[in-house]
């Protein structure tokens, strides 16, 4: 999850670079990710263990693709285009909170004080990263005026976070049933089938011949690292980690994006950003160390004297 979040974080400034010339739009970048990832997963599939997908699971995988890819990526990009970048960045921090609530409701995962503290520390750190330059007096980095806020755009950004949180919680068992390659090749195939009729005309109308090589290299990074490798790694994390922990790594992305922006001269580092980074990683650490429902159940059984020595050893 950490490796995937680092690549997703790097994708933010790379995407901005790719779209900076105005030749490649956000919808085209989304199409490159979805269509390209579908092709890569099918090309990679023959080199992995072959699995047969249960017929009844195809519909479940379709809805998983709907929540994790189509609603998450497509709706978020539409929301960002309607509202300010600051609003969109802040709303993105709601993912672990929504995931924690849904996991408690659907999976019975406890909302412990340590988990809640970790989620809110991480959120505070992410928000500080967004406002770092504005809060630091005498900052040398000029702050560009943000687009005006729009309630419908904000709601679409929130819907995107809720859809991905739903995917993390409701499809955990389905993800554990298949290998990442098998699961993702069908996820992106269904997502491509849904997106194709709505975006193919706009995708083909992009001035691809005029796009310089360095921006094609950026698109290659977005496709291979920011999509293919990330979606290959995330199911591995989902098999072993609780949904809230998976969602917490969302807070690592603005940290990585900030560091890359500083290195590229697009931003500058200051004490507020350092404090924000500490908050983010402290929050992730707290949620990682919070107790799961199974651990709390074992403690209750031990306290009630219902677990014998052999059962304790097995549980450990």
Protein Blocks (a to p, Z undefined) as FASTA:
>chain_A
ZZmmmmmmmmmmmmmmmmmnomacfklmmmmmmmmmmmmmmmmmmmpccddddfklmmmm
mmmmmmmmmmmmmmmmmmmmmmcfklmmmmmmmmmmmmmmmmmmmnopacdfklmmmmmm
mmmmmmmmmmmmmmpghiabdcdddddddfklmmmmmmmmmmmmmmmmmmmmmmmmpcfk
lmmmmmmmmmmmmmmmmmmmmmmmpcfklpcfklmmmmmmmmmmmmmmmmmmmmmmmmmp
cfklmmmmmmmmmmmmmmmmmmnopaccdfklmmmmmmmmmmmmmmmmpccfklmmmmmm
mmnopacfklmmmmZZ
